[in-house]
Amino acid sequence: MLGPKTNLEQWHCFLAVVDEGSYARAAEVLHKSQSAVTYNIQKMEEQLGVKVFKIRGRKSELTEVGQVLYRRGRGLIDEALRLEQSAKSVAAGWEPQLRIVCDALFPGHAMLDCLHELSESCPNTRIECVETVLSGAEEALLERRCDVAITGIVPPGFLGDHLLRVKFIAVAHRHHALHMLERSLDYRDLRPFRQVVVMDSGVRKKRDSGWLDAAQRLTVSRMDISISAVARGLGFAWLPEIAVRAELESGEILPLPLNEGGERYADLFLIIPNRDIAGSAALRCEQLLKTAAKNLAC
């Protein structure tokens, strides 16, 4: 395979002359002699068979070809610098890619805070964060499609640290017919009305969760959509208290006065599926998530 005729040093000299406005200033910035800078650019022109500068008066100006090569050369040098930074990150133990799956019950704002800090710690690691519902994270673990998982289901063969207990409450819009009854409710009162539920994101063994004996059901794919649906009066649902705090405080939605079952709890676990080979990014992610969960529980 044939390699390039030019080298990065030549391109670096070329860019420096353009950026600094003169050969002398470029040589100073590059800590080279002016003759070395001149030689590198002349050699590049010779190898490419083009002229990158033209003389106008006492100044050198870019030719049309030089303008094109400057833009391309800038991208070349920037990519070389990123490549070196990536190599340093990998050598330091940072993985080139980190795949996170996160159950939708884990608060989104807390996850975004963690991702922000994680991206600051390992800027050259490509991070993928996928939200799942019910068995979605379990499937990702079993199929080895993640490096970090937050899941409500710990599959066989995995160990997980308890991360967070999520409280669910039965709620409906303040003007929903169930609230108009103005009395305590039981499951028979719920049956005639529409229940809003979130679809399992897994595909192998889909699971249902919670009371599902309502005459009608509105199934949505995301937690935030289920909250919006309830806030618009489309049905009642058991929703994470932490996710609907604003709607509860405003009185837009109200807890249903159930005799029993008005509150439920779900536990989330944090799993590093391959701890023996887990890199620094995965371990840093674990640390950030545990800290975030402690803050949420306070």
Buried (B, 14 or more C-beta within 10 A) or exposed (E): EEEEEBEEBBBBBBBBBBEBEBBEBBBBEBEBEBEBBBBBBEBBBEEBEBEBBEEEEEEBEBBEBBEEBBEEBBEBBEEEEEEEEBEEBBEEEBBBEBBBBBBBBBBEEBBEBBBEBBEEBBEBBEBEBBBBBBBBBBBBBBEEBBBBBBBBBBBEEBEBEEBBEBEBBBBBBBEBEBBEEEEEBEEEBBEEBBBBBBBBBBEEEEEEBBBEEBEEEBEBEBBEEBBBBBBEBBBBBBBBBBBBEEBBEEEBBBBBBBEEBBEBEBBBBBBBBEEEEBBBBBBBBBBBBBBBBEEBEE
